[in-house]
Amino acid sequence: MKQLICAIFALAAVVSMPAKAQLRLHGSNTIGEELAPALVRGWLEQQGFDRVEVETHAELERTITGVNAAGQSLTVELHAHGSSTSFRDLNAGLADMGMSSRRIRESEVEQLAFLGPLDQPGHEFVVGIDGLAVIVHPSNPVSALAVDQIRAVFSGEIENWRALGGPDSRIRLFARDEKSGTWDSFDSMVLQGATLDPDAARLESSSELSDLVANDPSAIGFIGLPYVRNARALSVSSGDTPVAPDRFSSATEDYPLSRRLYMYVPDRQLDGPGGELARFAVSPAGQRIVDEIGFVGQAVEVKRIATPESAPDNYREFVDGALRASMNFRFEAGRPELDTKSMRDLDRLVEFLRQPENGRYELLLMGFADPSETMKYFSLALSHDRVDYVASLLLQSGVTVHRARGFGDALLLAQGTGPISQVKNRRVEVWLRPSGNSRASSQAP
């Protein structure tokens, strides 16, 4: 009898074990909580696995299995314990690909060099854009904060809402845990060396954090945009004008706390299921899923936007009558080439302009530099070089740029958000003007 009982328990243990995964995807909770499962499901269905089953084994750990008509199956293991765990698990051989809500660090690229150059286009996939939302209770009268005010709040320097124009109540802080890319982004863009108040509550789940803030009139927290839920997101200023964390400002990355969401694919997975999943994620079908989940996809959109109040007169004249495209081309630090997202955006823009309904647009490019790159006198020349470079790449694909001009270090973005502001300032903006219409009264599509 004792042997029979042991055998039953052993069989039960085997039955409860998760299926052996052909692909192990580890990392960011921001991506892994909802977006990655949806992308995996969409990819499996595209591959003909029409029956998809999800099994949860622990908090933020699950397997997703697709079964096709022939009875063949493909299982993906999904662990979402934070961006840093993606690189740790890749290094330890516990993951086949990583997901991260921050870009891989140089030290991690070097440590994982045996997996391939993970910061290069073939390995690094920007699957969508997110905004780091600073959230409060819906009844809180405060509508906007500057980056330095947010820093003062989360470091404990400001402890009462009254100092920010709110009620006379002590501020309660909610923050993501140390392993999350959301925390890394907040630490680098907002705290910038300041120490988080030790009384802040730390949480692994973005959804749980958001719900706690939404139920506490004295609370403030930060999460990715899709997790605002029943809380209210504040506008954020890093210069003269507060910017709301909406879809378009996040797509152009003009919102001071916008960030990119990444998948990293090692050499050994490029021609395997990891590479297939990543390429699906950046395809039009994958980007539609990104939009559906609540992040910002990278399909080209155009919109008439208000010219910033601080814009110089020659900028206003240049964009008169034009519509803004939902992308900026950005450059690698210290290198003349486009970064990995911009290289794929180049193809997206070419494909957009090739559509018959978009043949009426004239393409305008506007280049910018960051003050840290060079002396002010030379920043204008650098910004001209950038638009000329992008124009030459577009010309190779048969797209002619109607007008191109550099504006030096004018219209700085995300000032006071640390090194990320330098990245955002190294850019080429894309504008589209309906042919034959040079006045601001042009009609949007």
C-alpha positions as CSV (number, residue, x, y, z in Angstrom):
1,M,0.0,0.0,0.0
2,K,2.8,2.4,0.9
3,Q,4.4,1.8,-2.5
4,L,1.1,2.4,-4.2
5,I,0.6,5.7,-2.4
6,C,4.2,6.8,-3.3
7,A,3.5,5.9,-6.9
8,I,0.3,7.9,-7.0
9,F,2.1,11.0,-5.6
10,A,4.9,10.5,-8.1
11,L,2.4,10.3,-10.9
12,A,0.6,13.4,-9.7
13,A,3.8,15.3,-9.6
14,V,4.6,14.3,-13.2
15,V,1.1,15.3,-14.3
16,S,1.4,18.8,-12.7
17,M,4.8,19.5,-14.2
18,P,4.7,22.1,-17.0
19,A,5.2,20.8,-20.6
20,K,8.8,21.1,-21.8
21,A,9.1,24.4,-23.6
22,Q,10.6,24.8,-27.1
23,L,11.0,28.5,-26.4
24,R,11.7,30.1,-23.0
25,L,10.9,33.9,-22.9
26,H,11.9,35.6,-19.7
27,G,12.1,39.2,-18.4
28,S,9.9,42.3,-18.2
29,N,6.7,42.2,-16.2
30,T,5.5,45.2,-18.2
31,I,5.7,43.2,-21.4
32,G,5.1,39.8,-19.9
33,E,1.9,40.5,-18.0
34,E,-0.4,41.0,-21.0
35,L,1.5,41.9,-24.2
36,A,3.8,38.9,-24.5
37,P,1.0,36.3,-24.0
38,A,-1.0,38.1,-26.7
39,L,1.9,38.2,-29.1
40,V,2.7,34.5,-28.4
41,R,-0.9,33.6,-29.1
42,G,-1.0,35.6,-32.3
43,W,2.2,34.1,-33.5
44,L,1.1,30.6,-32.7
45,E,-2.2,31.1,-34.5
46,Q,-0.3,32.5,-37.5
47,Q,1.8,29.4,-37.6
48,G,-1.3,27.2,-37.8
49,F,-1.6,26.3,-34.1
50,D,-5.3,27.0,-33.9
51,R,-5.8,25.6,-30.4
52,V,-3.9,27.6,-27.8
53,E,-3.9,26.8,-24.1
54,V,-2.5,28.8,-21.3
55,E,-1.4,27.2,-18.0
56,T,-0.3,29.2,-14.9
57,H,2.3,27.6,-12.7
58,A,3.2,30.4,-10.3
59,E,2.7,34.2,-10.1
60,L,3.9,35.7,-13.4
61,E,4.9,32.3,-14.7
62,R,3.0,30.4,-17.3
63,T,3.3,28.2,-20.3
64,I,1.4,28.8,-23.6
65,T,0.9,25.8,-25.8
66,G,-0.4,25.7,-29.4
67,V,-1.7,22.6,-31.0
68,N,-2.3,22.3,-34.8
69,A,-4.6,20.1,-36.8
70,A,-2.0,17.3,-37.1
71,G,-1.7,17.2,-33.3
72,Q,1.7,18.8,-33.2
73,S,2.4,21.2,-30.3
74,L,4.7,24.1,-29.6
75,T,5.1,25.3,-26.0
76,V,6.4,28.7,-24.9
77,E,7.5,29.3,-21.3
78,L,6.9,32.8,-20.1
79,H,8.5,34.2,-16.9
80,A,7.9,37.9,-16.2
81,H,9.9,38.8,-13.1
82,G,11.5,42.0,-14.4
83,S,13.8,43.2,-17.2
84,S,17.0,42.5,-15.4
85,T,16.0,38.8,-15.1
86,S,16.0,38.5,-18.9
87,F,19.7,39.2,-19.1
88,R,20.5,37.2,-16.0
89,D,18.6,34.1,-17.3
90,L,20.1,34.4,-20.8
91,N,23.5,34.4,-19.2
92,A,22.6,31.3,-17.1
93,G,21.1,29.4,-20.0
94,L,17.7,29.5,-18.4
95,A,16.1,31.6,-21.2
96,D,16.1,31.5,-25.0
97,M,15.2,35.1,-25.5
98,G,14.6,38.2,-23.3
99,M,12.1,40.9,-23.0
100,S,12.9,44.2,-21.4
101,S,11.3,47.6,-20.8
102,R,14.8,49.2,-20.9
103,R,17.6,49.0,-23.4
104,I,20.3,46.5,-22.7
105,R,23.3,48.1,-21.0
106,E,26.8,48.1,-22.5
107,S,28.0,45.9,-19.6
108,E,25.3,43.4,-20.4
109,V,26.2,43.4,-24.1
110,E,29.8,42.6,-23.2
111,Q,28.8,39.9,-20.7
112,L,26.5,38.2,-23.2
113,A,28.8,38.6,-26.2
114,F,28.8,34.8,-26.5
115,L,25.2,35.0,-27.5
116,G,25.9,37.5,-30.3
117,P,25.8,41.4,-30.5
118,L,22.5,41.9,-28.7
119,D,22.4,45.6,-29.3
120,Q,22.5,45.2,-33.1
121,P,19.4,45.3,-35.4
122,G,19.4,41.6,-36.1
123,H,19.1,40.8,-32.3
124,E,17.4,43.8,-30.8
125,F,13.7,44.3,-31.6
126,V,11.7,47.3,-30.4
127,V,8.2,45.8,-30.2
128,G,6.3,48.9,-29.0
129,I,6.4,52.2,-27.1
130,D,5.3,52.8,-23.6
131,G,4.9,55.8,-21.5
132,L,6.0,55.8,-17.9
133,A,2.8,57.1,-16.3
134,V,2.9,58.9,-12.9
135,I,-0.5,58.1,-11.4
136,V,-2.7,59.5,-8.6
137,H,-6.2,58.9,-7.3
138,P,-8.9,60.3,-9.6
139,S,-10.1,62.9,-7.1
140,N,-6.6,64.4,-6.7
141,P,-6.7,68.0,-8.0
142,V,-3.1,68.0,-9.1
143,S,-3.0,67.6,-12.9
144,A,0.7,68.1,-13.9
145,L,4.1,67.9,-12.3
146,A,7.6,68.7,-13.4
147,V,10.3,66.0,-13.4
148,D,12.1,67.7,-10.5
149,Q,8.9,67.8,-8.5
150,I,8.3,64.1,-9.1
151,R,11.9,63.5,-8.0
152,A,11.4,65.5,-4.8
153,V,8.2,63.5,-4.0
154,F,9.7,60.1,-4.5
155,S,12.9,60.9,-2.7
156,G,10.9,62.1,0.3
157,E,11.8,65.8,0.0
158,I,8.2,66.7,-0.5
159,E,5.9,64.8,1.9
160,N,2.6,66.7,1.7
161,W,0.3,67.2,-1.3
162,R,-0.2,70.8,-0.1
163,A,3.3,71.7,-1.4
164,L,2.1,70.7,-4.9
165,G,-1.3,72.5,-4.9
166,G,-3.2,69.5,-3.6
167,P,-4.9,68.8,-0.3
168,D,-3.3,68.9,3.2
169,S,-2.5,65.2,3.4
170,R,0.7,63.1,3.6
171,I,1.8,61.6,0.3
172,R,1.9,57.8,0.2
173,L,4.4,56.4,-2.3
174,F,4.0,53.2,-4.4
175,A,6.9,52.0,-6.6
176,R,7.8,49.0,-8.7
177,D,10.3,46.5,-7.4
178,E,14.1,46.5,-8.0
179,K,14.0,43.9,-10.8
180,S,11.6,45.7,-13.1
181,G,12.6,47.7,-16.1
182,T,9.9,50.2,-15.0
183,W,11.9,50.9,-11.9
184,D,15.1,51.2,-14.0
185,S,13.4,53.7,-16.3
186,F,12.0,55.7,-13.4
187,D,15.4,55.6,-11.6
188,S,17.3,56.9,-14.6
189,M,14.8,59.4,-16.0
190,V,13.4,60.8,-12.7
191,L,15.5,60.0,-9.6
192,Q,18.8,60.4,-11.4
193,G,20.9,59.6,-8.4
194,A,18.4,60.5,-5.7
195,T,17.4,57.7,-3.3
196,L,13.8,56.4,-3.2
197,D,12.1,57.1,0.1
198,P,12.5,53.9,2.1
199,D,8.8,54.2,3.2
200,A,7.7,53.6,-0.4
201,A,5.7,50.4,-0.9
202,R,7.4,48.2,-3.6
203,L,5.4,45.9,-5.8
204,E,6.1,43.4,-8.5
205,S,2.8,43.7,-10.3
206,S,1.9,46.9,-12.3
207,S,-1.8,46.1,-12.1
208,E,-1.7,45.7,-8.3
209,L,0.2,49.0,-7.9
210,S,-2.3,50.9,-10.1
211,D,-5.3,49.5,-8.2
212,L,-3.7,50.5,-4.8
213,V,-3.2,54.0,-6.0
214,A,-6.7,54.2,-7.5
215,N,-8.1,53.4,-4.1
216,D,-6.0,55.8,-2.0
217,P,-6.7,59.6,-2.3
218,S,-3.2,60.3,-0.8
219,A,-1.3,58.0,-3.1
220,I,1.1,58.5,-6.1
221,G,2.9,55.8,-8.1
222,F,4.4,55.0,-11.5
223,I,3.6,52.3,-14.0
224,G,3.5,51.7,-17.8
225,L,0.6,53.4,-19.7
226,P,-1.6,50.3,-20.2
227,Y,-1.8,49.8,-16.4
228,V,-3.3,53.2,-15.5
229,R,-6.6,51.4,-15.2
230,N,-8.8,53.3,-12.7
231,A,-6.1,55.7,-11.6
232,R,-5.4,59.0,-13.3
233,A,-2.1,59.8,-15.2
234,L,-0.5,63.2,-14.7
235,S,0.9,65.4,-17.4
236,V,4.7,65.7,-17.1
237,S,6.9,68.7,-17.9
238,S,10.6,68.7,-18.5
239,G,10.7,72.1,-20.1
240,D,8.1,74.9,-20.5
241,T,5.0,72.9,-21.4
242,P,3.5,69.8,-19.6
243,V,2.9,66.9,-22.0
244,A,0.1,64.4,-21.4
245,P,1.1,60.8,-21.8
246,D,-1.1,60.1,-24.8
247,R,-0.6,57.8,-27.8
248,F,0.9,60.3,-30.2
249,S,3.3,62.0,-27.8
250,S,4.5,58.5,-26.8
251,A,4.9,57.3,-30.4
252,T,7.1,60.3,-31.3
253,E,8.8,59.9,-27.9
254,D,8.2,63.6,-27.2
255,Y,6.6,62.7,-23.9
256,P,9.4,63.1,-21.4
257,L,8.9,59.7,-19.8
258,S,8.3,57.6,-22.9
259,R,10.3,54.5,-23.3
260,R,10.8,51.6,-25.7
261,L,9.9,47.9,-25.1
262,Y,12.4,45.4,-26.3
263,M,12.9,41.7,-27.2
264,Y,16.4,40.3,-27.5
265,V,17.2,37.3,-29.6
266,P,20.5,35.4,-29.3
267,D,22.3,34.0,-32.4
268,R,21.1,30.5,-31.8
269,Q,17.4,31.6,-31.9
270,L,17.5,33.9,-35.0
271,D,16.4,31.1,-37.3
272,G,14.4,29.4,-34.7
273,P,11.1,30.1,-32.8
274,G,12.7,33.1,-31.0
275,G,13.5,34.9,-34.2
276,E,10.1,34.0,-35.7
277,L,8.3,35.4,-32.6
278,A,10.3,38.6,-32.6
279,R,9.8,39.2,-36.3
280,F,6.1,38.6,-35.9
281,A,6.0,41.1,-33.0
282,V,7.4,44.0,-35.2
283,S,5.3,43.0,-38.2
284,P,2.0,44.8,-39.0
285,A,0.0,41.9,-37.4
286,G,2.1,42.1,-34.3
287,Q,1.9,45.8,-34.0
288,R,-1.9,45.7,-34.2
289,I,-1.7,43.4,-31.1
290,V,0.5,46.0,-29.4
291,D,-2.1,48.6,-30.0
292,E,-4.9,46.4,-28.8
293,I,-3.2,45.7,-25.5
294,G,-2.8,49.4,-24.9
295,F,0.8,50.1,-25.7
296,V,1.8,52.2,-28.7
297,G,2.4,50.3,-32.0
298,Q,4.8,51.6,-34.6
299,A,2.6,51.9,-37.7
300,V,2.9,55.3,-39.3
301,E,0.2,57.8,-38.4
302,V,0.0,61.5,-39.2
303,K,-1.6,64.2,-37.1
304,R,-1.8,68.0,-37.1
305,I,-0.3,69.1,-33.8
306,A,0.2,72.5,-32.1
307,T,3.6,74.0,-32.6
308,P,5.5,74.3,-29.3
309,E,5.4,77.8,-27.8
310,S,9.2,77.7,-27.5
311,A,9.7,76.9,-31.2
312,P,11.8,79.4,-33.1
313,D,10.2,81.3,-36.0
314,N,12.1,79.4,-38.7
315,Y,10.8,76.1,-37.3
316,R,7.2,77.5,-37.4
317,E,7.7,78.5,-41.0
318,F,9.1,75.2,-42.0
319,V,6.2,73.1,-40.6
320,D,3.5,75.6,-41.7
321,G,0.7,73.5,-43.3
322,A,2.4,70.2,-42.5
323,L,1.3,67.2,-40.4
324,R,3.5,65.4,-38.0
325,A,4.4,61.7,-38.5
326,S,4.4,59.4,-35.5
327,M,8.1,58.7,-35.5
328,N,11.5,60.4,-35.0
329,F,14.7,58.9,-36.4
330,R,17.3,58.7,-33.7
331,F,21.0,57.9,-33.7
332,E,23.3,55.7,-31.8
333,A,25.5,57.5,-29.2
334,G,28.7,58.6,-30.7
335,R,28.0,56.9,-34.0
336,P,26.5,58.3,-37.2
337,E,24.1,55.4,-37.9
338,L,20.5,55.1,-37.0
339,D,19.5,53.1,-33.9
340,T,17.7,49.7,-34.3
341,K,14.1,51.1,-34.1
342,S,14.9,53.9,-36.6
343,M,16.2,51.4,-39.1
344,R,12.9,49.5,-39.0
345,D,11.0,52.9,-39.0
346,L,12.8,53.8,-42.2
347,D,11.2,50.7,-43.9
348,R,7.8,51.6,-42.4
349,L,7.9,55.1,-43.7
350,V,8.9,54.0,-47.2
351,E,6.1,51.5,-47.2
352,F,3.6,54.2,-46.0
353,L,4.6,56.6,-48.7
354,R,4.3,53.9,-51.4
355,Q,0.6,53.5,-50.6
356,P,-1.4,55.2,-53.4
357,E,-3.5,57.3,-50.9
358,N,-0.3,58.8,-49.5
359,G,1.2,59.9,-52.8
360,R,-0.1,63.4,-52.2
361,Y,2.4,64.1,-49.4
362,E,5.6,66.0,-49.6
363,L,8.2,64.7,-47.1
364,L,10.0,67.2,-44.8
365,L,12.9,66.3,-42.5
366,M,14.1,68.4,-39.5
367,G,17.3,67.5,-37.8
368,F,18.4,68.3,-34.2
369,A,21.4,67.8,-32.0
370,D,22.0,67.5,-28.2
371,P,24.1,70.3,-26.6
372,S,26.4,67.7,-25.0
373,E,27.5,66.4,-28.5
374,T,29.4,69.4,-29.7
375,M,29.9,73.2,-29.3
376,K,26.8,75.2,-30.1
377,Y,28.4,76.6,-33.3
378,F,28.8,73.1,-34.7
379,S,25.4,71.7,-33.6
380,L,23.7,73.3,-36.6
381,A,26.1,71.5,-38.9
382,L,25.6,68.2,-37.1
383,S,21.8,68.6,-37.4
384,H,22.2,69.3,-41.1
385,D,24.3,66.2,-41.5
386,R,21.7,64.1,-39.8
387,V,18.9,65.1,-42.1
388,D,21.1,64.7,-45.2
389,Y,22.0,61.2,-44.0
390,V,18.4,60.1,-43.5
391,A,17.4,61.7,-46.9
392,S,20.2,59.7,-48.6
393,L,18.9,56.5,-47.1
394,L,15.3,57.3,-48.2
395,L,16.5,58.1,-51.7
396,Q,18.1,54.7,-51.9
397,S,14.6,53.3,-51.5
398,G,13.2,55.6,-54.1
399,V,11.7,58.2,-51.7
400,T,12.5,61.9,-52.4
401,V,12.7,64.4,-49.5
402,H,11.0,67.6,-50.5
403,R,12.7,69.8,-47.8
404,A,15.4,69.1,-45.2
405,R,16.9,71.4,-42.7
406,G,18.9,71.2,-39.4
407,F,17.9,73.3,-36.4
408,G,20.9,72.7,-34.1
409,D,20.1,72.1,-30.5
410,A,16.7,74.0,-30.6
411,L,13.6,72.4,-29.1
412,L,15.2,70.1,-26.6
413,L,13.1,67.2,-25.4
414,A,13.0,65.6,-22.0
415,Q,15.3,68.1,-20.3
416,G,16.3,67.0,-16.9
417,T,15.6,63.3,-17.5
418,G,19.3,62.2,-17.5
419,P,21.1,60.4,-20.3
420,I,17.8,59.5,-22.0
421,S,17.2,63.2,-22.8
422,Q,20.5,63.2,-24.9
423,V,19.2,60.2,-26.8
424,K,15.8,61.9,-27.5
425,N,17.5,65.1,-28.6
426,R,19.6,63.3,-31.3
427,R,16.8,63.1,-33.8
428,V,15.3,63.8,-37.1
429,E,11.6,64.7,-37.1
430,V,9.3,63.6,-40.0
431,W,6.6,65.9,-41.3
432,L,4.3,65.4,-44.3
433,R,2.7,68.3,-46.2
434,P,-0.1,67.7,-48.7
435,S,1.2,68.6,-52.1
436,G,0.5,72.2,-53.2
437,N,-0.6,73.2,-49.8
438,S,1.9,75.3,-47.8
439,R,-0.4,77.0,-45.3
440,A,-1.5,75.9,-41.9
441,S,-5.1,75.6,-43.1
442,S,-4.4,72.3,-44.9
443,Q,-6.9,69.6,-44.2
444,A,-5.9,66.6,-42.1
445,P,-6.6,63.2,-43.7
